[in-house]
Amino acid sequence: LSFRIAGYQRAWDTMRKWMKDNLTVKGKVLAANKGGLMMQVDALSGFMPVSQLSPDNYPRVAGGDKNRILEKLREMIGKEMEVKVIDVDEKEEKLIVSERAVWEDSQKAVLESYKVGDVVDGEISALTSFGAFMKFGQGLEGLIHISEIAWQRIDHPKDVLKVGDKVKAQIIQLDHSKIYLSVKRIVDDP
């Protein structure tokens, strides 16, 4: 029993060290729920909230239907992914991991080549009720909020844009891995 407790203690110590050292480690998806993924990380079980998925794995579902999101998350069961430990609480037996943190690190150099005010060419990759996502550069993706699509009021981005449209947009905010873009700011206000 004490041997098992010592091993368990060592696993938590390892997680704290990985978090402190900002290491990328492998995790395996064990299960999914509406909030995210249950992960096996080393000898411990952890959790990855949906918000911590990389843009490539983030479940984009029309209308944000929670059942469809859960279906997409369940497709990841059994998959191994690179993650970083972002929160460790041994007392609560809480271990939180992030795939997005790994993606952000890989994007830092690319992101540093852009600044607010730059105009970029890209392609609309997804539409939601609150805006459009645009891919540009080397695997980057930014959000064009519905209020930044056109000068006139629009009810839904699909009224003006469709997936696959080639678009020019201005970078209006860079917040770590979150990139906010505007289409309307590069044309004069009518």
Secondary structure, DSSP 8 states (H G I E B T S, - for coil): -HHHHHHHHHHHHHHHHHHHTT-EEEEEEEEEETTEEEEEETTEEEEEEGGGS-TTTS---GGG-HHHHHHHHHTTTT-EEEEEEEEEETTTTEEEEESHHHHHHHHHHHHTT--TT-EEEEEEEEEETTEEEEEETTTEEEEEEGGGT-SS--S-GGGT--TT-EEEEEEEEEETTEEEEESGGGS---
